[in-house]
Amino acid sequence: METSRATDVLIIGAGLAGLAAARELVRAGFSVRILEKSNGVSGRAATKRLASGAIVDFGAPYFTVRSDAMHRLMQKLETNGIVKVWQYGLPNWNAGHIENSPDGYPRYIATHGMNTLGKALRDGFSNEEPLEIIQNALVSAVWHNNFGYRAVLENGDIHTARAVLVNAPAPQALALTRSTLEPSTYLALERVKFAPCWALMVSLASMPELPWSAMRLDHPVLSWASFEQSKRAMPATLVLHANAAWSTAQLESNASTIAEPMLAAAREVLGDWIEPQEILVHRWRYAQAIQPHAAPYLAQENLVFCGDWCAPNGNARIETAFESGWAAATHIVRQLEQPLEQILTGV
């Protein structure tokens, strides 16, 4: 067991909201440490490289930009070649009919995969230092103590901080912090509800010319189909998302049983030309907040929660995650007032 040095803010989860908050807190002069249970960053803005060499976005397929703060971030991302416009209108499939939607606001993608959004925040811009991230660090519990909070890892290591920001789906956040929560905070987390999603990645030997690159589906099994080679030069690859109802019914199914019904549904919609060369399946247990928290973050003094499930407008999306992280960071700055280093040195 090892006890780490104290930090101003401990962030649990290296999803986009947590990374956005971390970058703002560091810019404000606070020390930040991020604990991430996996060996990657960006959460559901997830990317995988297939054996074919294809770079596939199997979580969030794109993002939109509406707020002024998001536009400012976009300027940095575009300047550094990290993002680009992918689509404007997206067609909808319903009962065998495809309806083209008129051109609307742009849908952006990350040029080299959606997880590069998180990597950009992790690495910083201009002369910024990379964020401190400890990966493969599975937190088992968060406790209140005299200094602030301590997070206990599954391996027994302990991290202490004046404030904790939990960037995880509400059910996971509730499980980690249960013993420290006031009734109102507990109930707020408990009210948040999620729908799951099964995702299927399929590399293709060939495909016909089609008049669209991605499509929303109103189908008994599927809700989304996209050809990833429309995003970047690479071998033909199809990504399918199952809808919430079907994913919920199959939530605990073995992954090996998921591909065939999803492929059968895809052939029904797209045609029987689909012949997979490689298939990968992924289950997103907390894919979409269907009953979100109606504020940009949830706070109990110095214990704060953020994520795309903190959605005042009711729409959980990538932009919502960024805005949640920024709002949570603003709250923490107000709470702490002064970085620990300044307190210790008397600056």
N, C-alpha and C positions, 0 to 999 in steps of 0.2 A: 504493500500500500504506500502511496506517495501523496503528499499534500503539496499542491502547487503554490506559488507565490500569489498573493491577493491581487485582484484586478478591479478596476472600476465596474466593468460590466461583463457579465458572462452571457453569451448568446448560445442557446441550445438549438442547433439546426442551421445548416448552411444553405437554406432555401433563399430565394430572391429577396423576400422581406427581411430576413435576418441579415443578409449581406448588405442590403441597402441601408439598414439601420446601423450596422457596424461601420460602414464607410463614413456616414454622417457623424457618428460619435467620435471616431478617430479624428476627423477634421475639426471637431470641437475641442480636441485636446484630451479626451478621455482614453484610458487604456481599455482595450477590448480583447477578449479571447472567445473564440468560437469552438464549440464542441460539436462535431458532426459524426453521426453513427456509421456513415458509409465512407467510401474512399473517393467520393466526388463532391461536387457542389451543384447548386441550382435547383434541387428538389424536383418538382414535376416538369420543369423546363429541361427535359432529359433527352440525351442523345446517345446513340449506340452505333458502333461501327460493325457492320456485318462482314462475313467472310468474303463476300463479293467486293468489298472495299466501299460499299455504300455507307454514307453517314446519314443516319435515320433519326428523325425527331419522333419519339414514340409516346411522349407525354403531351404537353401543350404544343399544338402545331404552329401557332403564330401568335402575334400579339398586336394590340392596337394602341394608339397614342391619342389621348384626348386632353389631358390636363397640362397646364403650363409647366409644372415641374417635370412631367414626363417628356415634354418637348425639349426641355433643357438637357435632360439626360440623353435624348436621342441625338442631339447635336454632337455630343462627345462621341457617342457610339458610331454615328455615321462618319465623322471625321477620321476615326480610327479604323474604318472599314469593317466594323463588327456586325452591322445590320444593314438591311436593304429592304425595299418594298417588294413584296411577293405577289399579292393579288389585290384587287379592289372588290368587285362583287363576287360572291360565291354562289354557285347554283344549288338548288335544292331538288332532291329526288323524292317523289311521293307516288306510290302505286304505279310505278313504271313510267311516270312522266317527269321530265326534267324542266324545272322552271328557272330561267336565268334571272338573277337579281340585277338591278341596275348598278352601275358603278357607284360606289360609296366611298367611305373613308378607307385609307390604305391599310392592308394587313402586312405587318412586318415580320421578317424572319431574321435569325442570326445567320450570317453568311456561312459559317463553318459548323453549324449545329446550335440548337437552342441553349445548350449548356454553356456556351461561350458568353452568354449574358452574365451568368454568375462568375465565370472566370475573370471577366473584365472588372467586376466589382472587387473580386478577391485581389487581383494584381494591382489595381489602381490606375489612375491616369496621370500623365505628365511625370512629376517627380514624387508621386505618392509611394509610400512603402506598402508592400503586400500586407494583407490582414493576417493576424495570427490565427491559424486554424489547426486544431488537433483532430485528425481524421481517425476513423474506426474507434471513436470514443462514444460508447453507448452509455447514456446516462440512465441510472436506475431510479434515482429519487432526487428531489430538491427539498432542502430543509432550511428553515429560518434559524439564524444564530445571532449572537450579539454584534458581530461585524456587519452582517447583512444576510447573506445566503451562502449555502454550500451545496454543491452538486456532487453526488456520489456516483462514480462510474461503476459499470458492471465488474471491472477488474479490481475495484476497491480504491482506486485513486480518488482524491478529493480536491475539488476546485472551489475557492472562495471568492466572493465578489460582493460589492456594495449593492449591486442591482443585478437582476436576472431577467433576460428577455427570452421567452420561449417561442421559437418559430417552428411550430409543429401543428398538425391537425388537432383540433380541439379535443377529441377523445384521448389522444396520446398526451397532450398537454395536461389534461385532467388527471390522468394516471400518474404522471411524474410529480405533480405538485399537490395532490389531494390533501396531504397532512397539513399544508400551510394555508389552505384557502378559507376565506370567510364565506358564509353561506351565499351571499349575493354573487361572489365570483364563481363559486362552485356551480350555482344554478345557471349563470350566463354561459359557462363552458358546456354544461350538460344540454342546454337548449340547441346548440349548434348540431346540425345533422348533415351527413355526407352521403353521396351516392358513389358506388364503386364504378370501375370501368376496366374491362378486359381489352388489352391492346394486342394486335397481331401485326408482326412485321414479316413481309413476304418478298424475297428477292425473286425476280422473274427472268426467264430466259429471253422472252420477247413480249411485246405488246403492240396492239394496233394503234393507229393514230386516233386520238380522242379530242373532242373540242373543249375539254376542261382538264384542269390539273388537280382539283380537289372539289369535294361536294359534301354537303350536309345530307343526311339520309333519314327519312321518316320510314323506318323499316322495323319489323318485329325483332330483329337481332341487332342491326347496325345503326350507328348514328353518324359515322364519319368515314370517308375514304379519301386518301390523298396519294398522289404519285410523287415520291420524294425527289426524283430526278428533275422535277420542275423547279426545285429550290436551288440546286447546285449540280454541276456536271458530274454524273456518276451513273453506275448501272441502274437499270429499271427496278424500282422497289415500291411496293404498295404497303401503306399503313392503314389498318382498319381499327376503328373503335367500336366496341359493342355499346348499345344504349344502356341507360341506368337500370331499367326493369330487368332486362336479360342478364346483365352483369350481377345484379342483386340475386337473382334466382340461381346463378351459377357461382356465387361468391366463393364457396368452399370446394368447388370442383377441382380435380387435379388438372394442372395445366395441359397435360397430354390429351385431355378430352375437349379442350376449348377450340383448337385450331379448325377441326373439320366442320363443325356447324357454322363457324364464322366464314370459312372459305366457301361453303355451300351458299351462304347468304350473299357473299360477294359475287359469285357466279350468276346468281339470280338477278342481281342488280346490274353488273357490268358485262356479263357474258361468259360463256363457258371456255373462253380462250385462256383463262388463268391457270398456269401450270407452275407451281412453286419449285424453286431450286433450293431455297433455304427458308425455314420458318422459325421465328422466335415469338414467344408469348410472354406477356407481362401483365400482372394484375396490379391495378392501382386501387387499393382498398379505400382510400380517401381522395377520390378523383375530383369531385365537385361538391362545393358547399351548397346544398339545396335549401338549407335553412341557416343562413349566415348570421353572424353577430352584426347588429345594426350600428356599428361605430368603427372607426378606422383602427382601433386597438382596444384591448381590454387591460385594465390596470388595477392592481391592488398595491398601492404605494410603489415600492421599488421592484415589485414582481409584475412583469408586463408580458402580455401575449400579443402576437401579431401573425399575420398571414393573409392569404387571399380570402379566407373565410371571414375576415373582418371587413365587411362590405356594406357601407352605408347606403349605397344605391341598389343593393341586392344582387349585383352581378359580380361573381367571383371570377377574376381573370388576372393575367400577369400584371397589368397596370395596377390593379387593386393591391397586389402583393407589394409592389414598390411603394405605393402611397401609404400602405399600412406600416411598412418599415420606417419610412420617413417620419410619420406621425408618432410612432412609438419612440423613436430616437429623440424627438422634440420633448416628449413627456419625460424621458429619463434625464435629459440635460437639465430640465427645470427641477427635477427631484434632487439630483446630486449637487447642482449649483457649481461645484468646484472639483476638478480632478484630484484624485488621491495624491498624485505626485506633488501638486501644489500645497496640499494640506500638510504633507510630511516635511516639505522643505521650507514651509512658511512663506512661499512666494505670493 
